[in-house]
Amino acid sequence: MDKFPIFARVFRFYLDKRKLADQNVKTMNEESTSEAGKYRIGAVTRLTGLSADVVRVWERRYGAIQPQRSQAGTRLYSEADITRLRQLRQAIKKGLSISQAARLPEADLASAVSEVSQATDTASPYAIVRQRFLEAIARMDVVTADQEMSRAATLFPARDLIKQIVAPLLAEIGDRWAHREIGVAHEHVATNLLRNLLSSLMRLYPPDGRAETIVLATPAGERHEFGILLAALVAATRGWRVVYVGTDLPADEITYAIRMTRSRYVALSLVNQHPEAADELRALAQRLPVNVRVWVGGAEAIQYRELLHQLDWILIRDLDDLDDRLRR
């Protein structure tokens, strides 16, 4: 009997078994690497596009991920955590709630993201949010409208949310109300939801001990609050200590707030036409400390550019202009 074929088969069996063992070890190593915590929260925010606050809320409240801890107690996130956070972000962007998405296993989450991606059109994500919000407002579905804005707040950085969603929505709502496409009740519901959103976001940006202070207000006679409220939130996201004193304030009250806070900056908003605006600006200029810089923005601010130039005040043309100055 020829023993060579038997030896060859035994040797081949040994090689196949060794190869399978090596593949299993490689797979285990890859899985171990994928599950090993190595990213700190700063890297996670850059890799996922989510803010640190959102990541921690998803982790603590919804159990979406379970990061490891270093010996010093620092959270360390794995490749698998990064992948899951990205998928969760996509799922929410496409319409799922975080409570729904966080309960899904890996395979189901990936499948859900794939399915909703195929069903989504090519419109910008900002436009989709605005459209869904306006549709909910049109049918007086307050819960859905509120959920849309809450979802957007978790998906987009605050300044993008302000510039790409909230500010355009306010303009669209005002235009639709002016053309009687929506009623006063619709306008009130929408603006109340947006006001609550902006107020809640403001609390997420406490200033540090060395932050510069800025007082924000509208002069007496100006009751439109959203322009100055948006400006306040932009300032907060840039690390300023924001003193938002509200709308329709006489010059004496604005000056008092500036002196009490020792602020060197004040931002004013002029949106509506009213005859006493110029007098209020002059009265404020007479009362302000000499070292205070004044920024004036809003739809009507351009009408006072000559006066602003005389007073050596700065005309703020839009939110981007304001944002640039806040970064300096």
Contacts in CASP RR format, 6 or more apart in sequence:
PFRMAT RR
TARGET T0000
AUTHOR 0000-0000-0000
METHOD contacts of the structure
MODEL  1
MDKFPIFARVFRFYLDKRKLADQNVKTMNEESTSEAGKYRIGAVTRLTGL
SADVVRVWERRYGAIQPQRSQAGTRLYSEADITRLRQLRQAIKKGLSISQ
AARLPEADLASAVSEVSQATDTASPYAIVRQRFLEAIARMDVVTADQEMS
RAATLFPARDLIKQIVAPLLAEIGDRWAHREIGVAHEHVATNLLRNLLSS
LMRLYPPDGRAETIVLATPAGERHEFGILLAALVAATRGWRVVYVGTDLP
ADEITYAIRMTRSRYVALSLVNQHPEAADELRALAQRLPVNVRVWVGGAE
AIQYRELLHQLDWILIRDLDDLDDRLRR
33 79 0 8 1.000
34 78 0 8 1.000
34 79 0 8 1.000
34 80 0 8 1.000
35 78 0 8 1.000
35 79 0 8 1.000
35 80 0 8 1.000
36 68 0 8 1.000
36 78 0 8 1.000
36 79 0 8 1.000
37 67 0 8 1.000
37 68 0 8 1.000
37 76 0 8 1.000
37 77 0 8 1.000
37 78 0 8 1.000
37 81 0 8 1.000
38 76 0 8 1.000
38 77 0 8 1.000
38 78 0 8 1.000
38 79 0 8 1.000
39 47 0 8 1.000
39 76 0 8 1.000
39 77 0 8 1.000
39 78 0 8 1.000
39 81 0 8 1.000
39 82 0 8 1.000
40 74 0 8 1.000
40 75 0 8 1.000
40 76 0 8 1.000
40 77 0 8 1.000
41 52 0 8 1.000
41 55 0 8 1.000
41 56 0 8 1.000
41 75 0 8 1.000
41 77 0 8 1.000
42 52 0 8 1.000
43 77 0 8 1.000
44 50 0 8 1.000
44 52 0 8 1.000
44 55 0 8 1.000
44 77 0 8 1.000
44 81 0 8 1.000
44 82 0 8 1.000
44 85 0 8 1.000
45 51 0 8 1.000
45 52 0 8 1.000
45 55 0 8 1.000
47 82 0 8 1.000
47 86 0 8 1.000
48 55 0 8 1.000
48 82 0 8 1.000
48 85 0 8 1.000
48 86 0 8 1.000
48 89 0 8 1.000
49 89 0 8 1.000
50 58 0 8 1.000
50 85 0 8 1.000
50 89 0 8 1.000
50 154 0 8 1.000
51 157 0 8 1.000
53 204 0 8 1.000
54 154 0 8 1.000
55 65 0 8 1.000
55 85 0 8 1.000
57 154 0 8 1.000
58 64 0 8 1.000
58 65 0 8 1.000
58 85 0 8 1.000
58 88 0 8 1.000
58 98 0 8 1.000
58 102 0 8 1.000
59 65 0 8 1.000
59 66 0 8 1.000
59 67 0 8 1.000
62 98 0 8 1.000
62 99 0 8 1.000
62 102 0 8 1.000
63 102 0 8 1.000
64 84 0 8 1.000
64 85 0 8 1.000
64 88 0 8 1.000
64 98 0 8 1.000
64 101 0 8 1.000
64 102 0 8 1.000
65 77 0 8 1.000
65 81 0 8 1.000
65 84 0 8 1.000
65 85 0 8 1.000
67 75 0 8 1.000
67 76 0 8 1.000
67 77 0 8 1.000
67 78 0 8 1.000
67 81 0 8 1.000
68 75 0 8 1.000
68 76 0 8 1.000
68 77 0 8 1.000
68 78 0 8 1.000
69 75 0 8 1.000
69 76 0 8 1.000
70 76 0 8 1.000
77 85 0 8 1.000
84 106 0 8 1.000
84 109 0 8 1.000
87 101 0 8 1.000
87 109 0 8 1.000
87 110 0 8 1.000
87 113 0 8 1.000
88 98 0 8 1.000
88 101 0 8 1.000
88 102 0 8 1.000
88 109 0 8 1.000
89 155 0 8 1.000
90 113 0 8 1.000
90 117 0 8 1.000
91 100 0 8 1.000
91 101 0 8 1.000
91 104 0 8 1.000
91 109 0 8 1.000
91 112 0 8 1.000
91 113 0 8 1.000
91 116 0 8 1.000
92 98 0 8 1.000
92 101 0 8 1.000
92 151 0 8 1.000
92 154 0 8 1.000
92 155 0 8 1.000
93 125 0 8 1.000
93 155 0 8 1.000
94 113 0 8 1.000
94 116 0 8 1.000
94 117 0 8 1.000
94 119 0 8 1.000
94 120 0 8 1.000
95 116 0 8 1.000
95 151 0 8 1.000
96 112 0 8 1.000
96 116 0 8 1.000
97 147 0 8 1.000
97 151 0 8 1.000
98 151 0 8 1.000
98 154 0 8 1.000
101 109 0 8 1.000
101 112 0 8 1.000
104 112 0 8 1.000
120 128 0 8 1.000
123 131 0 8 1.000
125 155 0 8 1.000
125 156 0 8 1.000
126 156 0 8 1.000
126 160 0 8 1.000
126 164 0 8 1.000
126 165 0 8 1.000
126 168 0 8 1.000
129 148 0 8 1.000
129 149 0 8 1.000
129 151 0 8 1.000
129 152 0 8 1.000
129 165 0 8 1.000
130 165 0 8 1.000
130 168 0 8 1.000
130 169 0 8 1.000
130 172 0 8 1.000
132 144 0 8 1.000
132 148 0 8 1.000
133 145 0 8 1.000
133 148 0 8 1.000
133 149 0 8 1.000
133 169 0 8 1.000
133 190 0 8 1.000
134 169 0 8 1.000
134 172 0 8 1.000
134 173 0 8 1.000
134 176 0 8 1.000
134 190 0 8 1.000
136 142 0 8 1.000
136 144 0 8 1.000
136 145 0 8 1.000
136 148 0 8 1.000
137 145 0 8 1.000
137 173 0 8 1.000
137 182 0 8 1.000
137 186 0 8 1.000
137 189 0 8 1.000
137 190 0 8 1.000
138 182 0 8 1.000
138 186 0 8 1.000
140 185 0 8 1.000
140 186 0 8 1.000
140 189 0 8 1.000
142 189 0 8 1.000
142 193 0 8 1.000
145 189 0 8 1.000
145 190 0 8 1.000
145 193 0 8 1.000
146 193 0 8 1.000
149 165 0 8 1.000
149 193 0 8 1.000
149 194 0 8 1.000
149 197 0 8 1.000
150 197 0 8 1.000
152 161 0 8 1.000
152 165 0 8 1.000
153 161 0 8 1.000
153 197 0 8 1.000
153 201 0 8 1.000
156 164 0 8 1.000
156 165 0 8 1.000
157 237 0 8 1.000
158 201 0 8 1.000
158 204 0 8 1.000
158 205 0 8 1.000
158 233 0 8 1.000
158 237 0 8 1.000
159 234 0 8 1.000
159 237 0 8 1.000
159 323 0 8 1.000
161 201 0 8 1.000
162 198 0 8 1.000
162 230 0 8 1.000
162 233 0 8 1.000
162 234 0 8 1.000
162 319 0 8 1.000
163 319 0 8 1.000
163 320 0 8 1.000
166 194 0 8 1.000
166 197 0 8 1.000
166 198 0 8 1.000
166 230 0 8 1.000
167 230 0 8 1.000
167 319 0 8 1.000
169 190 0 8 1.000
169 194 0 8 1.000
170 191 0 8 1.000
170 194 0 8 1.000
170 226 0 8 1.000
173 182 0 8 1.000
173 186 0 8 1.000
173 187 0 8 1.000
173 190 0 8 1.000
173 191 0 8 1.000
174 187 0 8 1.000
176 182 0 8 1.000
176 186 0 8 1.000
177 183 0 8 1.000
177 184 0 8 1.000
177 186 0 8 1.000
177 187 0 8 1.000
191 226 0 8 1.000
194 226 0 8 1.000
195 225 0 8 1.000
195 226 0 8 1.000
195 229 0 8 1.000
198 229 0 8 1.000
198 230 0 8 1.000
198 233 0 8 1.000
199 229 0 8 1.000
201 233 0 8 1.000
202 232 0 8 1.000
202 233 0 8 1.000
202 236 0 8 1.000
202 242 0 8 1.000
202 244 0 8 1.000
205 233 0 8 1.000
205 236 0 8 1.000
205 237 0 8 1.000
205 239 0 8 1.000
207 236 0 8 1.000
207 239 0 8 1.000
207 240 0 8 1.000
207 241 0 8 1.000
207 242 0 8 1.000
208 239 0 8 1.000
211 239 0 8 1.000
211 240 0 8 1.000
211 241 0 8 1.000
212 240 0 8 1.000
212 241 0 8 1.000
212 264 0 8 1.000
212 265 0 8 1.000
213 240 0 8 1.000
213 241 0 8 1.000
213 243 0 8 1.000
213 261 0 8 1.000
213 262 0 8 1.000
213 263 0 8 1.000
213 264 0 8 1.000
213 265 0 8 1.000
214 235 0 8 1.000
214 240 0 8 1.000
214 241 0 8 1.000
214 242 0 8 1.000
214 243 0 8 1.000
214 263 0 8 1.000
214 265 0 8 1.000
214 266 0 8 1.000
214 267 0 8 1.000
215 243 0 8 1.000
215 245 0 8 1.000
215 254 0 8 1.000
215 257 0 8 1.000
215 258 0 8 1.000
215 261 0 8 1.000
215 263 0 8 1.000
215 265 0 8 1.000
215 266 0 8 1.000
215 267 0 8 1.000
216 228 0 8 1.000
216 231 0 8 1.000
216 232 0 8 1.000
216 235 0 8 1.000
216 242 0 8 1.000
216 243 0 8 1.000
216 244 0 8 1.000
216 245 0 8 1.000
216 246 0 8 1.000
216 266 0 8 1.000
216 267 0 8 1.000
216 268 0 8 1.000
216 269 0 8 1.000
217 228 0 8 1.000
217 244 0 8 1.000
217 245 0 8 1.000
217 246 0 8 1.000
217 247 0 8 1.000
217 249 0 8 1.000
217 253 0 8 1.000
217 254 0 8 1.000
217 257 0 8 1.000
217 266 0 8 1.000
217 267 0 8 1.000
217 268 0 8 1.000
217 269 0 8 1.000
218 224 0 8 1.000
218 225 0 8 1.000
218 228 0 8 1.000
218 246 0 8 1.000
218 247 0 8 1.000
218 248 0 8 1.000
218 249 0 8 1.000
218 268 0 8 1.000
218 269 0 8 1.000
218 270 0 8 1.000
218 271 0 8 1.000
219 248 0 8 1.000
219 249 0 8 1.000
219 250 0 8 1.000
219 251 0 8 1.000
219 254 0 8 1.000
219 268 0 8 1.000
219 270 0 8 1.000
219 277 0 8 1.000
219 280 0 8 1.000
219 281 0 8 1.000
219 284 0 8 1.000
220 248 0 8 1.000
220 249 0 8 1.000
220 250 0 8 1.000
220 251 0 8 1.000
220 276 0 8 1.000
220 280 0 8 1.000
221 248 0 8 1.000
221 274 0 8 1.000
221 276 0 8 1.000
221 277 0 8 1.000
221 280 0 8 1.000
222 247 0 8 1.000
222 248 0 8 1.000
222 269 0 8 1.000
222 270 0 8 1.000
222 271 0 8 1.000
222 272 0 8 1.000
222 274 0 8 1.000
222 277 0 8 1.000
223 247 0 8 1.000
223 248 0 8 1.000
223 272 0 8 1.000
224 247 0 8 1.000
224 269 0 8 1.000
224 271 0 8 1.000
224 272 0 8 1.000
225 246 0 8 1.000
225 247 0 8 1.000
227 269 0 8 1.000
227 271 0 8 1.000
227 298 0 8 1.000
228 244 0 8 1.000
228 246 0 8 1.000
228 247 0 8 1.000
228 267 0 8 1.000
228 268 0 8 1.000
228 269 0 8 1.000
229 244 0 8 1.000
230 319 0 8 1.000
231 267 0 8 1.000
231 269 0 8 1.000
231 297 0 8 1.000
231 319 0 8 1.000
231 322 0 8 1.000
232 242 0 8 1.000
232 244 0 8 1.000
234 319 0 8 1.000
234 322 0 8 1.000
234 323 0 8 1.000
234 326 0 8 1.000
235 242 0 8 1.000
235 267 0 8 1.000
235 322 0 8 1.000
235 326 0 8 1.000
236 242 0 8 1.000
238 323 0 8 1.000
238 326 0 8 1.000
238 327 0 8 1.000
240 326 0 8 1.000
243 257 0 8 1.000
243 261 0 8 1.000
243 263 0 8 1.000
245 253 0 8 1.000
245 254 0 8 1.000
245 257 0 8 1.000
250 280 0 8 1.000
250 283 0 8 1.000
251 280 0 8 1.000
251 283 0 8 1.000
251 284 0 8 1.000
251 286 0 8 1.000
251 287 0 8 1.000
252 287 0 8 1.000
254 266 0 8 1.000
254 268 0 8 1.000
254 284 0 8 1.000
255 284 0 8 1.000
255 287 0 8 1.000
255 288 0 8 1.000
257 263 0 8 1.000
258 266 0 8 1.000
258 288 0 8 1.000
258 289 0 8 1.000
258 292 0 8 1.000
259 289 0 8 1.000
263 292 0 8 1.000
264 291 0 8 1.000
264 292 0 8 1.000
264 293 0 8 1.000
265 292 0 8 1.000
265 293 0 8 1.000
265 294 0 8 1.000
265 295 0 8 1.000
266 288 0 8 1.000
266 292 0 8 1.000
266 293 0 8 1.000
266 294 0 8 1.000
266 295 0 8 1.000
267 294 0 8 1.000
267 295 0 8 1.000
267 296 0 8 1.000
267 297 0 8 1.000
267 316 0 8 1.000
267 322 0 8 1.000
268 281 0 8 1.000
268 284 0 8 1.000
268 294 0 8 1.000
268 295 0 8 1.000
268 296 0 8 1.000
268 297 0 8 1.000
269 296 0 8 1.000
269 297 0 8 1.000
269 298 0 8 1.000
269 301 0 8 1.000
270 277 0 8 1.000
270 296 0 8 1.000
270 297 0 8 1.000
270 298 0 8 1.000
270 299 0 8 1.000
270 300 0 8 1.000
270 301 0 8 1.000
270 303 0 8 1.000
270 304 0 8 1.000
271 298 0 8 1.000
271 299 0 8 1.000
271 300 0 8 1.000
272 300 0 8 1.000
273 300 0 8 1.000
273 303 0 8 1.000
277 300 0 8 1.000
277 304 0 8 1.000
278 304 0 8 1.000
278 307 0 8 1.000
281 296 0 8 1.000
281 304 0 8 1.000
281 307 0 8 1.000
281 308 0 8 1.000
281 311 0 8 1.000
282 307 0 8 1.000
282 311 0 8 1.000
284 294 0 8 1.000
285 294 0 8 1.000
285 311 0 8 1.000
285 313 0 8 1.000
288 294 0 8 1.000
293 313 0 8 1.000
293 314 0 8 1.000
294 311 0 8 1.000
294 313 0 8 1.000
294 314 0 8 1.000
295 313 0 8 1.000
295 314 0 8 1.000
295 316 0 8 1.000
295 322 0 8 1.000
295 325 0 8 1.000
296 304 0 8 1.000
296 308 0 8 1.000
296 313 0 8 1.000
296 314 0 8 1.000
296 315 0 8 1.000
296 316 0 8 1.000
297 315 0 8 1.000
297 316 0 8 1.000
297 317 0 8 1.000
297 322 0 8 1.000
298 316 0 8 1.000
301 308 0 8 1.000
301 315 0 8 1.000
301 316 0 8 1.000
302 315 0 8 1.000
302 317 0 8 1.000
305 315 0 8 1.000
308 314 0 8 1.000
308 315 0 8 1.000
314 325 0 8 1.000
316 322 0 8 1.000
316 325 0 8 1.000
END
